């Protein structure tokens, strides 16, 4: 099962390395990883997605909590949450395909952010499923390059991940 884990860590050199090392030492794969400072400049929020059963995820969260620089760990998948991912995708856009790609982008509420005579660069934000659906809707031979941010997530309502 896919889990989104949000970790509040001290914003210092080496914290990310130790956290990622914990996963690799135990043979767990990190599917996506997203790190950025929070409203408090001394803290960063690390959001990662991984796959595992409840027992494996419990072991991971216990190990994460043992790291000195980790302030708090929450498995967002356990409750109501909002998740988004950002993707930039460069596609070949020649002749009549240009209009079809634009229509597809409009359907998915994506934005064309760069245009050249032979290609479009498109920005799309949404759930992982929406982004995967957009890729599936495009012809495989039109895709030139894909860049994805990884999942960012936050609990719904007034629940906050803070000290």
C-alpha positions as a Markdown table, in Angstrom:
| # | Residue | x | y | z |
|---|---|---|---|---|
| 1 | Unk | 0.0 | 0.0 | 0.0 |
| 2 | Unk | 1.2 | 3.5 | -0.8 |
| 3 | Unk | 1.9 | 5.8 | 2.1 |
| 4 | Unk | 2.7 | 9.5 | 2.2 |
| 5 | Unk | 4.9 | 10.3 | 5.2 |
| 6 | Unk | 5.5 | 13.9 | 6.3 |
| 7 | Unk | 8.5 | 14.6 | 8.4 |
| 8 | Unk | 9.4 | 17.8 | 10.2 |
| 9 | Unk | 13.2 | 18.0 | 10.5 |
| 10 | Unk | 15.7 | 20.5 | 11.7 |
| 11 | Unk | 17.0 | 22.5 | 8.7 |
| 12 | Unk | 20.7 | 21.6 | 9.0 |
| 13 | Unk | 23.3 | 20.0 | 6.8 |
| 14 | Unk | 23.3 | 16.2 | 6.7 |
| 15 | Unk | 19.7 | 15.8 | 8.0 |
| 16 | Unk | 18.4 | 14.7 | 4.6 |
| 17 | Unk | 21.3 | 12.3 | 4.1 |
| 18 | Unk | 20.8 | 10.6 | 7.4 |
| 19 | Unk | 17.1 | 10.2 | 6.8 |
| 20 | Unk | 17.5 | 8.8 | 3.3 |
| 21 | Unk | 20.2 | 6.5 | 4.7 |
| 22 | Unk | 17.8 | 5.0 | 7.1 |
| 23 | Unk | 15.6 | 3.9 | 4.2 |
| 24 | Unk | 18.4 | 2.5 | 2.2 |
| 25 | Unk | 20.0 | 0.6 | 5.1 |
| 26 | Unk | 16.7 | -1.2 | 5.7 |
| 27 | Unk | 16.0 | -1.9 | 2.0 |
| 28 | Unk | 13.0 | 0.4 | 1.7 |
| 29 | Unk | 12.4 | 2.3 | -1.5 |
| 30 | Unk | 11.5 | 6.0 | -1.6 |
| 31 | Unk | 9.1 | 6.5 | -4.5 |
| 32 | Unk | 9.0 | 10.3 | -4.3 |
| 33 | Unk | 10.9 | 12.8 | -2.1 |
| 34 | Unk | 10.1 | 16.5 | -1.6 |
| 35 | Unk | 11.9 | 18.8 | 0.8 |
| 36 | Unk | 11.5 | 22.5 | 1.5 |
| 37 | Unk | 11.7 | 25.0 | 4.4 |
| 38 | Unk | 8.6 | 25.7 | 6.5 |
| 39 | Unk | 7.2 | 28.9 | 7.9 |
| 40 | Unk | 9.9 | 28.4 | 10.6 |
| 41 | Unk | 13.3 | 28.9 | 8.9 |
| 42 | Unk | 14.9 | 26.4 | 11.4 |
| 43 | Unk | 12.7 | 23.6 | 10.2 |
| 44 | Unk | 12.1 | 21.8 | 6.9 |
| 45 | Unk | 9.2 | 19.6 | 5.8 |
| 46 | Unk | 10.2 | 16.4 | 4.0 |
| 47 | Unk | 7.3 | 14.6 | 2.3 |
| 48 | Unk | 8.0 | 11.2 | 0.9 |
| 49 | Unk | 6.0 | 8.4 | -0.6 |
| 50 | Unk | 6.8 | 4.7 | -0.1 |
| 51 | Unk | 5.1 | 1.4 | -0.4 |
| 52 | Unk | 4.7 | -1.1 | 2.4 |
| 53 | Unk | 2.3 | -2.8 | 4.7 |
| 54 | Unk | 1.2 | -1.2 | 8.0 |
| 55 | Unk | 3.9 | -3.2 | 10.0 |
| 56 | Unk | 6.7 | -1.9 | 7.7 |
| 57 | Unk | 5.4 | 1.7 | 7.8 |
| 58 | Unk | 5.2 | 1.5 | 11.6 |
| 59 | Unk | 8.8 | 0.3 | 11.8 |
| 60 | Unk | 9.9 | 3.1 | 9.4 |
| 61 | Unk | 8.2 | 5.8 | 11.5 |
| 62 | Unk | 9.7 | 4.5 | 14.7 |
| 63 | Unk | 13.1 | 4.5 | 13.2 |
| 64 | Unk | 12.6 | 8.1 | 11.8 |
| 65 | Unk | 11.5 | 9.3 | 15.3 |
| 66 | Unk | 14.9 | 8.0 | 16.7 |
| 67 | Unk | 16.9 | 10.4 | 14.5 |
| 68 | Unk | 18.1 | 13.4 | 16.4 |
| 69 | Unk | 17.1 | 16.0 | 13.8 |
| 70 | Unk | 13.6 | 14.6 | 13.3 |
| 71 | Unk | 11.0 | 16.8 | 15.2 |
| 72 | Unk | 7.8 | 15.0 | 14.1 |
| 73 | Unk | 6.6 | 12.2 | 11.8 |
| 74 | Unk | 3.1 | 11.8 | 10.4 |
| 75 | Unk | 1.7 | 9.2 | 8.0 |
| 76 | Unk | -0.7 | 11.4 | 6.1 |
| 77 | Unk | -2.3 | 8.3 | 4.5 |
| 78 | Unk | -3.9 | 7.4 | 7.8 |
| 79 | Unk | -6.3 | 10.4 | 7.7 |
| 80 | Unk | -7.9 | 12.9 | 5.5 |
| 81 | Unk | -5.3 | 14.8 | 3.6 |
| 82 | Unk | -4.7 | 16.8 | 0.4 |
| 83 | Unk | -1.9 | 15.9 | -1.9 |
| 84 | Unk | -0.6 | 17.5 | -5.1 |
| 85 | Unk | 2.2 | 16.9 | -7.5 |
| 86 | Unk | 3.6 | 19.3 | -10.2 |
| 87 | Unk | 4.8 | 18.1 | -13.6 |
| 88 | Unk | 6.5 | 19.8 | -16.5 |
| 89 | Unk | 6.3 | 17.8 | -19.7 |
| 90 | Unk | 7.9 | 18.7 | -23.0 |
| 91 | Unk | 6.0 | 17.3 | -26.1 |
| 92 | Unk | 6.5 | 17.3 | -29.8 |
| 93 | Unk | 3.9 | 19.6 | -31.3 |
| 94 | Unk | 3.9 | 19.6 | -35.1 |
| 95 | Unk | 1.0 | 20.3 | -37.5 |
| 96 | Unk | -2.4 | 19.1 | -36.6 |
| 97 | Unk | -1.0 | 17.5 | -33.4 |
| 98 | Unk | -0.6 | 21.0 | -31.9 |
| 99 | Unk | -4.4 | 21.6 | -31.6 |
| 100 | Unk | -4.9 | 18.1 | -30.2 |
| 101 | Unk | -2.3 | 18.5 | -27.5 |
| 102 | Unk | -3.8 | 21.9 | -26.6 |
| 103 | Unk | -7.3 | 20.3 | -26.3 |
| 104 | Unk | -5.8 | 17.6 | -24.1 |
| 105 | Unk | -4.1 | 20.1 | -21.9 |
| 106 | Unk | -7.3 | 22.1 | -21.6 |
| 107 | Unk | -9.3 | 19.0 | -20.5 |
| 108 | Unk | -6.8 | 18.3 | -17.8 |
| 109 | Unk | -6.6 | 22.0 | -16.8 |
| 110 | Unk | -2.9 | 22.1 | -17.6 |
| 111 | Unk | -1.1 | 25.2 | -18.9 |
| 112 | Unk | 1.2 | 25.5 | -21.9 |
| 113 | Unk | 4.1 | 27.5 | -20.4 |
| 114 | Unk | 6.5 | 27.5 | -23.4 |
| 115 | Unk | 6.0 | 27.3 | -27.1 |
| 116 | Unk | 8.5 | 26.7 | -29.9 |
| 117 | Unk | 7.9 | 25.9 | -33.6 |
| 118 | Unk | 8.3 | 22.2 | -32.8 |
| 119 | Unk | 7.2 | 21.6 | -29.2 |
| 120 | Unk | 5.2 | 22.7 | -26.2 |
| 121 | Unk | 6.2 | 22.6 | -22.5 |
| 122 | Unk | 3.2 | 22.0 | -20.4 |
| 123 | Unk | 2.7 | 22.5 | -16.6 |
| 124 | Unk | 0.1 | 20.4 | -14.7 |
| 125 | Unk | -0.6 | 20.1 | -11.0 |
| 126 | Unk | -2.8 | 17.6 | -9.3 |
| 127 | Unk | -2.9 | 14.2 | -7.8 |
| 128 | Unk | -0.6 | 11.5 | -9.0 |
| 129 | Unk | -3.5 | 9.8 | -10.7 |
| 130 | Unk | -4.4 | 13.0 | -12.6 |
| 131 | Unk | -0.8 | 13.4 | -13.8 |
| 132 | Unk | -0.5 | 9.7 | -14.8 |
| 133 | Unk | -3.8 | 10.1 | -16.6 |
| 134 | Unk | -2.5 | 13.1 | -18.6 |
| 135 | Unk | 0.6 | 11.2 | -19.6 |
| 136 | Unk | -1.6 | 8.3 | -20.7 |
| 137 | Unk | -3.8 | 10.6 | -22.8 |
| 138 | Unk | -0.8 | 11.8 | -24.8 |
| 139 | Unk | 0.6 | 9.8 | -27.6 |
| 140 | Unk | 3.8 | 8.0 | -26.4 |
| 141 | Unk | 5.8 | 9.2 | -29.3 |
| 142 | Unk | 5.1 | 12.8 | -28.6 |
| 143 | Unk | 6.6 | 12.9 | -25.1 |
| 144 | Unk | 10.2 | 14.3 | -25.2 |
| 145 | Unk | 10.9 | 14.9 | -21.5 |
| 146 | Unk | 9.1 | 14.6 | -18.1 |
| 147 | Unk | 10.0 | 16.3 | -14.8 |
| 148 | Unk | 7.9 | 15.6 | -11.7 |
| 149 | Unk | 8.2 | 17.3 | -8.3 |
| 150 | Unk | 7.0 | 14.4 | -6.2 |
| 151 | Unk | 4.1 | 14.5 | -3.9 |
| 152 | Unk | 3.5 | 17.3 | -1.4 |
| 153 | Unk | 0.8 | 16.7 | 1.2 |
| 154 | Unk | -0.9 | 18.3 | 4.1 |
| 155 | Unk | -3.6 | 17.1 | 6.6 |
| 156 | Unk | -7.1 | 18.5 | 6.1 |
| 157 | Unk | -8.7 | 20.8 | 8.5 |
| 158 | Unk | -7.0 | 22.3 | 11.6 |
| 159 | Unk | -4.7 | 19.4 | 12.2 |
| 160 | Unk | -1.1 | 20.7 | 11.9 |
| 161 | Unk | 2.3 | 19.1 | 11.7 |
| 162 | Unk | 4.3 | 21.3 | 14.1 |
| 163 | Unk | 6.0 | 21.3 | 17.5 |
